Amino acid sequence: MRLSPREFRGMNNPVRRLVQRRIEFPQFKGLGLDASDKDVLEVGCGSGYGAVLLSTQGPRSYHGIDLMSEQIALTGRWDLPSARFSVMDASRLDAFATESFDLAVVFGILHHIPRWREVLAEAHRVLRPAGQLFIEEPDMRAIRVWDRVLHWGHPADGAFSLEHLEEEIERLGFAIGASRRFRWVGWYRADRR
Ligand SMILES: C[S@@+](CC[C@H](N)C(=O)[O-])C[C@H]1O[C@@H](n2cnc3c(N)ncnc32)[C@H](O)[C@@H]1O
């Protein structure tokens, strides 16, 4: 689902990038994220700052996808000549062959997508055996509080708890290899079996 104008502004500013750089990316690294020599897909890459962070690890390739062309248009500001960005719906990754990536990374997008289970299933499909999916997501209780305070307008459809997310990750055939939780936000490394 497209971001509201308020959330679009909230996602595209130096404070958001600081949080992603200083908190979220280190959490993933603590769970074992290592993109070096890997083919990396970022699902819901927004304006591309995740690509900047992942590129510091020297991936073999990086492809970021996002539903909003306005987000993809902003990726041009980064000096990342080998990174690719495409407008695409994360629940239909038809453009990618089965088992074509080593790593898939999600910085907080599933709570925008009522069909989030299909996004996870597609990530599972495009990952190679032993591929890894890194997910950061807030629990639906956090979303409710944020929306009351910030009026970002997340979809109520498909809202999920972290327990539901964990169940779905495992139901799809991933093993949760490592995880961390801080209050209502979870970070996961899901290993494709
Ligand atoms: C909260 S923002 C996070 C953006 C970026 N990952 C970050 O951490 O700054 C959620 C992103 O998910 C994207 N999005 C929402 N629904 C989507 C879908 N069905 N497929 C792909 N991207 C989607 C939005 O356009 C937005 O860029």
The ligand as an SDF file (V2000), in Angstrom:
LIG
                    3D

 27 29  0  0  0  0  0  0  0  0999 V2000
    7.7630    2.2800    6.1500 C   0  0  0  0  0  0  0  0  0  0  0  0
    8.3390    2.4380    4.4920 S   0  0  0  0  0  0  0  0  0  0  0  0
    9.9730    1.7480    4.6600 C   0  0  0  0  0  0  0  0  0  0  0  0
   10.8610    2.1230    3.4920 C   0  0  0  0  0  0  0  0  0  0  0  0
   12.3150    1.6760    3.6620 C   0  0  0  0  0  0  0  0  0  0  0  0
   12.4200    0.2240    3.7310 N   0  0  0  0  0  0  0  0  0  0  0  0
   12.9030    2.2980    4.9030 C   0  0  0  0  0  0  0  0  0  0  0  0
   13.2290    1.5650    5.8440 O   0  0  0  0  0  0  0  0  0  0  0  0
   13.0430    3.5250    4.9510 O   0  0  0  0  0  0  0  0  0  0  0  0
    7.4540    1.1370    3.6850 C   0  0  0  0  0  0  0  0  0  0  0  0
    7.7850    1.0000    2.1990 C   0  0  0  0  0  0  0  0  0  0  0  0
    7.0760   -0.1250    1.6830 O   0  0  0  0  0  0  0  0  0  0  0  0
    6.6550    0.2090    0.3740 C   0  0  0  0  0  0  0  0  0  0  0  0
    5.5420   -0.6900    0.0220 N   0  0  0  0  0  0  0  0  0  0  0  0
    4.2820   -0.6860    0.5080 C   0  0  0  0  0  0  0  0  0  0  0  0
    3.5610   -1.6570   -0.0650 N   0  0  0  0  0  0  0  0  0  0  0  0
    4.3860   -2.2900   -0.9250 C   0  0  0  0  0  0  0  0  0  0  0  0
    4.2170   -3.3830   -1.8160 C   0  0  0  0  0  0  0  0  0  0  0  0
    3.0410   -4.0320   -1.9290 N   0  0  0  0  0  0  0  0  0  0  0  0
    5.2740   -3.7680   -2.5530 N   0  0  0  0  0  0  0  0  0  0  0  0
    6.4680   -3.1230   -2.4490 C   0  0  0  0  0  0  0  0  0  0  0  0
    6.6790   -2.0960   -1.6210 N   0  0  0  0  0  0  0  0  0  0  0  0
    5.6590   -1.6780   -0.8680 C   0  0  0  0  0  0  0  0  0  0  0  0
    6.2650    1.6600    0.4820 C   0  0  0  0  0  0  0  0  0  0  0  0
    6.1930    2.2780   -0.7670 O   0  0  0  0  0  0  0  0  0  0  0  0
    7.3830    2.1940    1.3640 C   0  0  0  0  0  0  0  0  0  0  0  0
    8.4850    2.6400    0.6140 O   0  0  0  0  0  0  0  0  0  0  0  0
  1  2  1  0
  2  3  1  0
  2 10  1  0
  3  4  1  0
  4  5  1  0
  5  6  1  0
  5  7  1  0
  7  8  2  0
  7  9  1  0
 10 11  1  0
 11 12  1  0
 11 26  1  0
 12 13  1  0
 13 14  1  0
 13 24  1  0
 14 15  1  0
 14 23  1  0
 15 16  2  0
 16 17  1  0
 17 18  1  0
 17 23  2  0
 18 19  1  0
 18 20  2  0
 20 21  1  0
 21 22  2  0
 22 23  1  0
 24 25  1  0
 24 26  1  0
 26 27  1  0
M  CHG  2   2   1   9  -1
M  END
$$$$
